[in-house]
Amino acid sequence: MRRPLLFVSLLGLALLVALALWSPWRRPAPEVVRPAPYRDLDPAVAALVERTIARVLERPREAGAHGDLGLVYEANQLWAEARACFETAVALDPSHPGWRLHLALAARQTGDHATARTLLETLARDAPDLPAVHERLGEARLEAGDLDGAARAFQRVIDLAPQQSNGYTRLGDVLLQQGRVEEALALLEQAVSLDPEDRQAFYLLGRAYQRLGRADEAETALAKGRDATPRYLPDPLSERVQRYAVNLPARLERAGWLLQAGHPDQAATLLQQALRDHPDNPDVLNNLAVAYLHMNRLDEAHTLLERARALDDRRFGTYLNLASWALRTGDPARALAYAEDALARAPDQVQIQMTRAQALAALDRTSEALAAAEDAHRLAPDQAAPLALAGDLLLQLDRPAEAAGRYREALRLDPDLLPALIGLTRAALRLGQTDEARRTFERARRLAPEHPYVARLTRQFQDRP
């Protein structure tokens, strides 16, 4: 009677062995996602993809390896490939919130909004403490017309990240769409106080002011919100995505940010690498030339700009940069000629008229320079810089009252514009308006105490009774 039991035990052992042999590690490894054959990859992207694929081949059953390859594809806008990688990563590790979030992002970017929203709804329940997930979920609900659901998601963002402007900006947008303007206004004012660089918040704040009939405040806020684009909270994988963005648009964008941040040397290093991969790209040549102009490497900048012009003489930007180069070399006549060439190619560009005005002023053709600055203002009435330049030129023409008016208009659009603060101080002093001069000077000194003209004004005020 014991033999059947022994037979059953041996059979069970055999089944356990078979199951062990058919473990996940014995199954065929997932396929590695390679770029579609029609892709014409940037050399830097191609090299990064090949290196990352090699790591996947070393660890073909690891979710992290496939997910990392997906991040490389995502960073360089290869969304179909990114989605396939994230699908593999999620299949291998369904509990990882990062792979699930980026699968939702890739689904949205490939046009599958319904799947993206379903993924985000599930993830928000499973990972309720990730603010980036709720921000993306709110956006998906908003796109689907679910305003109440979007509002709940964005309120959750505020609860999880109260020191970030994103949740306030997004919820303010929803409330504006619901007609709850006063509530939206409070949120949007909170957003800009948390982050004065949040252009989307300023744009929406301007719309709220408009709807409340506060026209002057609306104009100022809308000017600060010009060219606003949505900004997203980082998630645990965002830093890696940024690091993997090596395609040409990403490198140009990063170089532009470095230039704006006052790091032309770092921008130049990045652009030199891009130029090795794209030696005949006029955009790369122009951007590297601009970095060299900031570094006072004028001969090298000129050589690059002439190469760009030889490759494509239709681009107004090349002539505009040549005009800037000529101004820096002390040749305003040549700068004016280049600015006129740029104007012929793009008659509605504000910066061209600004550069024309600077060249004309350097040639002592101040009235013509003022006309160019006024043309720039007409092209962009919501920008403060043309008004400040017009004020400078009116001061040169000994018209301080009109200059003061231009400076005040500029400061209404941008209260921290240093040239306008300095200019209004000078104009007010000429007009004998000492109190206003002191107020604007103190604002200028708080913003830039080491600025040479601020230092000169400091001595001037010290010499006054």
Protein Blocks (a to p, Z undefined) as FASTA:
>chain_A
ZZmmmmmmmmmmmmmmmmmmmgfklpccdddddddfklccdfklmmmmmmmmmmmmmmmm
bmklmmmmmmmmmmnopaklmmmmmmmmmmmmmmlmklmmmmmmmmmmnopamlmmmmmm
mmmmmmmmbmklmmmmmmmmmmnopaklmmmmmmmmmmmmmmbfklmmmmmmmmmmnopa
mlmmmmmmmmmmmmmmlmklmmmmmmmmmmnopaklmmmmmmmmgoiacdddddfklmmm
mmmmmbfklmmmmmmmmmmnopaklmmmmmmmmmmmmmmbfklmmmmmmmmmmnopaklm
mmmmmmmmmmomkbmklmmmmmmmmmmnopaklmmmmmmmmmmmommbfklmmmmmmmmm
mnopaklmmmmmmmmmmmmmmbfklmmmmmmmmmmnopaklmmmmmmmmmmmmmmlmklm
mmmmmmmmmnopaklmmmmmmmmmmmmmmbmklmmmmmmmmmpZZ
